[in-house]
């Protein structure tokens, strides 16, 4: 029986947490029932429409969040006012930097997003009393560092076709935390406009469109109404990330 199913009948777990995938796969999975109950007293869930700014650069941080659904776009603001996309976050990622007083990125809802948020001070108190939670946050930070290094390789060394395939693989493999990516086709809406994808990959819009068409003609992906992508075989898409077709 899965942990999620066991929780349905576990009265020690707060009701809002029992069926939450973010609890099992995210940082809250490190908390005991008593700690979850403590955190739950201050927890609020919010839904935001695509395009809503969740966090501004330089803004004082008072709350952290777990992403429950959707995609969050992280950007940095350049001195001349331009923005550069520096990352994407998915459910059940933790949004925020513990023990940092101000945000150094802009966080926008790339799609409709639902988050579970809680006060900064409450979580940081839990970190002090829970080495397991501290370890989980440290683990996530290292995972993000590894992903950033992989993305540096993608941007610095891969061909245009491999970059676009890598972007689509990133979305397909992270878009739904409850989805078994090894079973059947994966369907998702592109979380970024093609201009933003081009910005993220360091390509032109025309190149992005051309490479998506190339992947479609090769049968690696299917494209429906320009925004919906179907990946029939994730392993074939993974292969396209390493070979220029």
C-alpha positions, 0 to 999 in steps of 0.5 A: 500500500502506498504512503498516500493511501495509508495516510487516508486512514491515519488520524495523526496526519492533518486532513489537508496533508493526507492526500498531498503528494508534496508531503511524500515527495517534497520537504514535508515528507521529513516531518513527523505527524506532530510537526506536520500538525504544528506547521498545519496551524499556520498553513494556507493554500493559494491558487494563482493564475498564469502570469501572476507574480509570486515573488519579486527580486529584493522582496522581504521573505515572510513565507515559504511555499510548496508547489502543489500544482503547476509550473513556476518560472524563476527570472533574474533582473538585469541592470538595464531592465531585461529579465533572464529566465534562470529556472523552472520549478514544479510540484512538489518543489519547495519555493524559497531559500531558508534563512535568507531575508530577501528574494534574489529572483522573480517568481512568476506563475508560468501556468495556473499554480496552486501552492501551500504556504507557511510562515518563514519563522515557523519552518525555520524553527522546525529546521532547528528541531528536525535534522531530517528536515534540514537534511531534506532541504539540503538535499533539495538544494544540492539537487537544484545545483546538479540540475543547474550544472546539467543545464549549463551543459545543455546551454553551453554544448548542446545543439539547437535540436538537443536543447529543445529536446532537453527542454521538452524532456524537463517538462515531460518528466516533471509536470505531474508528480503523481504521474508514472512517466514510464507508463504510456504517453505523457501530455502537457501544455507548454508552460512558456510561450515560444519567445520565453522558450527561446530566451531560456535556451538562448535560441531564436523563436524561429529556431525553436519552432523549427526544432519542434517541427523536426521532432514532430516529423520524426515522431518523437513528439506530437503537437496539438493546437500549438501548445499541447505536446504529447510524448509517446515514448519518454525514452525516445525523447531522452535520446533526442536530448543527446543526439542531434536529429 
